[in-house]
Amino acid sequence: MNIFFNGLRRFRRSQWELVASILIAAGVVMLMQPFALWMFSYSFIVTLVGTVMFIIVSHFPE
């Protein structure tokens, strides 16, 4: 686990891509759930942040 956080601090692509992908998936799940209106309200923002983050992270070094 410590290796994961050290990689995040050094701006390595694989760990940040994982975080961005989790954000995108969380946004999609938030969009499709029928129970909480606040989750539906924030789903677009979470998905957008994950997508923009993925685009930026794709330019980080391996």
N, C-alpha and C positions, 0 to 999 in steps of 0.2 A: 504494500500500500504506500509506503514511503517513496518507493521508486516512482509511482504514479504522480505524486505531488511534486517531486523534484523535476519530473519531465514537464509538468504544467508550468513550473516557474521558468524553465529554460525555453519556453515557446516551441515545443516539438509538435509536429503535426498530428501524430496518431492520437495522443491523449486529448488534444483540443477538438479533433474531429469527433471523437467519441462523445464529448460533452455537448457539442453542437447537435449531433444526431439524437441524443437523448432529449434535448430541448425540442427539436422538431417533432419527435414521436410524442412527447408529452403534450405539445400543442394540438396535435391531431386527436389524441385521446380526449383532451379537454373539449374539443370541438364536437365530438360525437356523443358525449355522455348526456343523458337527459335529466339529470338530477339537480345540479347546482348551476344557477344562472351566472354566478360570479365566475365560475370556471369557463363557461361558454363565452362570457364577455372578454376575458383575457386570453382566449385561445389564439386569436389572430396575432396579438402582440408577441406571445411566446413563440409561435411558429415563425414569425417574421424575424425575431431576434436570433433564433436558431439558424435560419437560412442565411442571414447576413453574416453571422459568426462563421458559418461553414465556408462561405465565399472568402472571407478574410483569412481564415485558418489555412485554406488550401494553398496560400502563398508562403506559409511558414516552411522552414527547412525540415527535411526528414530527420 
